[in-house]
Amino acid sequence: MASDSIRRFLFEKLGIRGEIVRLKHSYKTVLERHSYPPELAQLLGQAMAAVSLLGATIKYQGKLTLQVQGSGPVNLLIVEYDSQRQIRGIINWKEDSLLDMEIGKLFGDGHMAITVNPHDKASQYQGIVELVEPSLAGCIEHYFKQSEQLATCLWLVVDANCVAGFMLQQMPGTTEESDDWQRVKLLAETLSDDELLTLDDEALLHRLFHDDDILLFESEAIRFHCSCSRERIERMLLGLGKDEVDSIIQEQGNIDVACEYCNKNYSFDSVDAMQLFTDGDVGLHSDTRH
């Protein structure tokens, strides 16, 4: 059983598909970069599993983003997952006492957005739903029912070392009231947290659905990756303009920019700034001429 991977499966005689995801190294990497309260580490882990499951259901070349935003003690949760199965995420909060894991109470008056940003930028899609369910899994199920008209069930489990997720989804053309869907859903509801965290994929599916013909696809690896770079920060500074950058350096001695996702720090002093705007002016001038 791979430590960071997702596997799709298909009920061969039913209009139902599913996925299993487990994340260890990428979840650990995210937690190593920020000191999160246990409740928020759990919620972020659930979101990482959920985005991995969502990413496997959508055909795209680009980036999928799950964002939950609100006015409560927790004001922002973002997890990004791209078509190379690279993942990163953050969560921001304002209060230390976070004992209630109901998502509506954590985020207050808020919403959840799922955004697909293809590389070609030609077909960006965003679906937004209110936080009407007490759990993240419930909110995502509600999203699929409202935005995609697809019955979907999610199970998201987190312990100290691992994140696991299990999803069932009806395929287009089937109905939520079908006997097959209701039977498969009832069987899946017998799945325990420990089984989802520890059983290998074949054993788990056999335990739940041994009377059904299931096609289990090959495992696909997932890894943590942050897309921040010094080049991106340089483009941001060029956007501020030379006078603004020089003013900040004169006041502070240098400019330090930390990536919210991976906590990597990028530092620029007066020599860096001079070189940046010299090269930047040359590049812009060259583009204009040609």
C-alpha positions as CSV (number, residue, x, y, z in Angstrom):
1,M,0.0,0.0,0.0
2,A,1.7,3.2,-1.2
3,S,2.0,6.0,1.4
4,D,0.8,8.8,-0.8
5,S,-1.5,7.6,-3.6
6,I,-5.0,7.5,-5.0
7,R,-6.7,4.6,-6.7
8,R,-9.9,4.7,-8.8
9,F,-12.3,1.8,-9.0
10,L,-15.4,1.0,-11.0
11,F,-18.4,-1.2,-10.4
12,E,-18.5,-3.0,-13.7
13,K,-22.2,-3.8,-13.8
14,L,-23.4,-0.6,-12.0
15,G,-23.3,3.1,-12.8
16,I,-21.1,3.7,-9.7
17,R,-17.4,4.7,-9.4
18,G,-15.2,5.3,-6.5
19,E,-11.7,6.3,-5.2
20,I,-9.4,5.6,-2.3
21,V,-6.7,8.0,-1.2
22,R,-4.1,7.9,1.5
23,L,-1.6,10.6,2.4
24,K,1.3,10.3,4.8
25,H,4.4,12.1,3.6
26,S,2.6,15.1,2.0
27,Y,0.4,15.5,5.1
28,K,3.5,15.4,7.3
29,T,5.3,17.9,5.1
30,V,2.4,20.4,5.3
31,L,2.3,20.1,9.1
32,E,6.1,20.5,9.5
33,R,5.9,23.9,7.9
34,H,3.3,25.4,10.2
35,S,2.3,24.9,13.9
36,Y,-1.4,24.1,13.6
37,P,-3.7,23.4,16.6
38,P,-4.7,19.7,16.4
39,E,-8.3,20.5,15.4
40,L,-7.1,22.5,12.4
41,A,-4.4,20.0,11.4
42,Q,-7.3,17.4,11.3
43,L,-9.5,19.7,9.2
44,L,-6.6,20.5,6.8
45,G,-5.9,16.8,6.4
46,Q,-9.5,16.2,5.6
47,A,-9.3,18.9,2.9
48,M,-6.2,17.4,1.4
49,A,-7.9,14.0,1.1
50,A,-11.0,15.6,-0.3
51,V,-9.2,17.6,-3.0
52,S,-7.3,14.5,-4.0
53,L,-10.5,12.7,-4.5
54,L,-12.1,15.6,-6.4
55,G,-9.1,15.9,-8.6
56,A,-9.4,12.3,-9.8
57,T,-13.0,12.9,-10.9
58,I,-12.4,15.9,-13.0
59,K,-10.7,15.8,-16.4
60,Y,-8.4,18.8,-16.7
61,Q,-4.8,19.9,-17.2
62,G,-4.2,22.6,-14.6
63,K,-5.0,23.3,-11.0
64,L,-8.0,22.4,-8.8
65,T,-8.5,24.6,-5.7
66,L,-10.8,24.0,-2.7
67,Q,-11.3,27.2,-0.7
68,V,-13.4,27.7,2.4
69,Q,-13.8,31.2,3.6
70,G,-15.7,32.8,6.4
71,S,-16.0,35.3,9.3
72,G,-15.6,32.9,12.2
73,P,-12.5,31.8,14.3
74,V,-11.2,30.1,11.2
75,N,-11.3,32.5,8.2
76,L,-9.5,30.7,5.4
77,L,-8.7,27.2,4.2
78,I,-7.1,26.6,0.8
79,V,-5.9,23.3,-0.7
80,E,-4.5,23.2,-4.3
81,Y,-4.1,20.0,-6.3
82,D,-2.8,19.9,-9.9
83,S,-3.1,17.5,-12.8
84,Q,0.4,16.1,-11.9
85,R,-1.1,15.1,-8.5
86,Q,0.9,17.7,-6.6
87,I,-0.7,19.1,-3.5
88,R,-0.2,22.0,-1.0
89,G,-2.5,23.7,1.5
90,I,-2.9,26.2,4.3
91,I,-5.4,27.2,7.0
92,N,-5.6,30.5,8.8
93,W,-7.3,31.1,12.1
94,K,-7.8,34.0,14.6
95,E,-8.5,32.2,17.9
96,D,-6.6,29.5,19.9
97,S,-9.7,27.8,21.4
98,L,-11.2,25.7,18.6
99,L,-13.0,22.8,20.1
100,D,-16.1,22.6,17.9
101,M,-15.3,20.9,14.6
102,E,-18.6,21.8,13.0
103,I,-17.4,23.6,9.9
104,G,-20.2,26.2,10.0
105,K,-19.2,27.2,13.5
106,L,-15.5,27.3,12.8
107,F,-16.0,29.5,9.7
108,G,-19.1,31.4,10.7
109,D,-20.9,33.1,7.9
110,G,-19.0,31.5,5.0
111,H,-18.9,29.5,1.8
112,M,-17.0,26.8,0.0
113,A,-15.6,27.3,-3.5
114,I,-14.2,24.7,-5.9
115,T,-12.3,26.2,-8.8
116,V,-10.7,24.5,-11.8
117,N,-8.0,26.6,-13.5
118,P,-6.9,24.9,-16.8
119,H,-3.4,25.7,-18.1
120,D,-5.0,27.3,-21.2
121,K,-7.2,29.6,-19.1
122,A,-10.0,29.1,-21.7
123,S,-12.5,27.1,-19.6
124,Q,-12.1,28.2,-15.9
125,Y,-14.9,26.9,-13.7
126,Q,-16.0,27.8,-10.2
127,G,-18.8,26.3,-8.1
128,I,-19.8,28.0,-4.8
129,V,-22.0,26.6,-2.1
130,E,-22.9,27.8,1.4
131,L,-21.6,25.8,4.5
132,V,-24.9,24.1,5.2
133,E,-23.5,20.8,6.6
134,P,-21.6,20.2,9.8
135,S,-18.6,18.5,8.2
136,L,-16.4,19.2,5.3
137,A,-17.4,15.8,3.7
138,G,-21.0,16.8,4.0
139,C,-20.4,20.2,2.4
140,I,-18.7,18.6,-0.6
141,E,-21.5,16.0,-0.9
142,H,-23.9,19.0,-1.0
143,Y,-21.7,20.7,-3.6
144,F,-22.0,17.7,-6.0
145,K,-25.7,17.4,-5.5
146,Q,-26.3,21.1,-6.1
147,S,-23.7,21.9,-8.8
148,E,-23.2,18.6,-10.6
149,Q,-26.4,16.7,-9.9
150,L,-24.4,13.7,-8.9
151,A,-25.1,11.7,-5.7
152,T,-21.7,11.5,-3.9
153,C,-20.6,10.1,-0.5
154,L,-17.3,10.9,1.2
155,W,-15.5,9.4,4.2
156,L,-12.5,11.4,5.5
157,V,-10.3,10.2,8.3
158,V,-7.2,11.7,9.9
159,D,-4.9,10.4,12.6
160,A,-1.5,11.6,13.8
161,N,0.3,10.0,10.8
162,C,-2.1,9.6,8.0
163,V,-5.0,11.0,6.0
164,A,-7.4,8.7,4.3
165,G,-10.4,9.3,2.1
166,F,-13.0,7.1,0.4
167,M,-15.5,8.3,-2.2
168,L,-18.5,6.8,-4.0
169,Q,-20.2,8.6,-6.8
170,Q,-23.0,7.8,-9.2
171,M,-22.1,8.2,-12.8
172,P,-24.1,10.5,-15.1
173,G,-27.4,8.9,-16.2
174,T,-28.2,7.1,-13.0
175,T,-30.5,8.2,-10.2
176,E,-30.0,8.5,-6.5
177,E,-33.1,6.5,-5.8
178,S,-31.8,3.4,-7.6
179,D,-31.6,0.1,-5.6
180,D,-28.0,-0.4,-6.6
181,W,-26.9,3.0,-5.3
182,Q,-28.7,2.5,-2.0
183,R,-27.3,-0.9,-1.4
184,V,-23.7,0.1,-2.2
185,K,-24.1,3.2,0.0
186,L,-25.3,1.1,2.9
187,L,-22.4,-1.3,2.6
188,A,-19.9,1.5,2.5
189,E,-21.4,3.0,5.7
190,T,-20.1,-0.1,7.6
191,L,-16.5,1.0,6.8
192,S,-14.7,1.9,10.0
193,D,-12.0,4.6,10.4
194,D,-9.4,2.0,11.3
195,E,-10.2,0.0,8.2
196,L,-9.9,3.0,5.9
197,L,-6.5,3.9,7.5
198,T,-5.0,0.5,7.6
199,L,-6.5,-2.0,5.1
200,D,-4.9,-2.2,1.7
201,D,-7.2,-1.3,-1.2
202,E,-8.0,-4.8,-2.4
203,A,-8.8,-6.0,1.1
204,L,-11.0,-3.0,1.8
205,L,-13.0,-3.4,-1.4
206,H,-13.4,-7.1,-0.9
207,R,-14.6,-6.5,2.7
208,L,-17.3,-4.1,1.6
209,F,-18.3,-5.3,-1.9
210,H,-17.3,-9.0,-2.3
211,D,-20.5,-9.8,-4.2
212,D,-19.8,-7.1,-6.8
213,D,-17.5,-7.1,-9.9
214,I,-15.1,-4.3,-9.3
215,L,-12.4,-3.0,-11.6
216,L,-9.5,-1.5,-9.6
217,F,-7.2,0.8,-11.5
218,E,-3.5,1.2,-10.9
219,S,-2.3,3.4,-8.0
220,E,-1.2,6.9,-8.8
221,A,1.3,8.7,-6.6
222,I,0.6,12.1,-5.0
223,R,3.3,14.4,-3.6
224,F,3.6,17.7,-1.8
225,H,4.9,20.5,-4.0
226,C,4.9,24.2,-3.6
227,S,5.0,26.3,-6.8
228,C,6.5,29.4,-5.1
229,S,9.8,30.6,-6.6
230,R,12.2,33.5,-6.4
231,E,11.2,34.4,-10.0
232,R,7.6,34.8,-9.0
233,I,8.6,37.1,-6.1
234,E,10.7,39.1,-8.5
235,R,7.7,39.6,-10.8
236,M,5.7,40.8,-7.9
237,L,8.4,43.4,-6.9
238,L,8.6,44.6,-10.5
239,G,4.9,45.2,-10.3
240,L,5.4,47.4,-7.2
241,G,7.8,49.6,-9.1
242,K,11.4,50.7,-8.4
243,D,10.5,53.7,-6.2
244,E,8.3,51.6,-3.9
245,V,10.8,48.8,-3.6
246,D,13.7,51.3,-2.9
247,S,11.6,53.0,-0.2
248,I,10.9,49.7,1.6
249,I,14.6,48.7,1.5
250,Q,15.6,52.1,2.7
251,E,13.2,51.8,5.7
252,Q,13.7,48.1,6.5
253,G,17.1,47.3,5.2
254,N,15.8,44.5,2.9
255,I,12.6,42.9,1.7
256,D,11.7,39.5,3.1
257,V,8.8,37.6,1.6
258,A,7.7,34.2,3.1
259,C,5.5,31.8,1.2
260,E,2.3,31.1,3.1
261,Y,2.2,27.5,1.9
262,C,5.8,26.2,2.5
263,N,7.2,29.0,4.8
264,K,10.2,29.4,2.5
265,N,11.7,32.9,2.9
266,Y,12.9,35.0,0.0
267,S,15.1,38.0,0.8
268,F,16.1,41.0,-1.4
269,D,18.6,43.6,-0.5
270,S,19.6,46.9,-2.3
271,V,22.0,45.0,-4.6
272,D,19.2,42.5,-5.5
273,A,16.8,45.3,-6.2
274,M,19.2,47.2,-8.4
275,Q,20.0,44.1,-10.4
276,L,16.3,43.2,-10.6
277,F,15.2,46.5,-12.1
278,T,18.2,46.7,-14.4
279,D,17.4,43.3,-15.8
280,G,13.7,44.0,-15.7
281,D,14.0,47.3,-17.7
282,V,16.2,45.5,-20.3
283,G,13.7,42.7,-20.6
284,L,10.8,45.0,-21.1
285,H,12.7,47.2,-23.5
286,S,13.8,44.2,-25.5
287,D,10.2,42.9,-25.8
288,T,9.0,46.3,-27.0
289,R,11.6,46.5,-29.7
290,H,10.8,43.0,-31.0
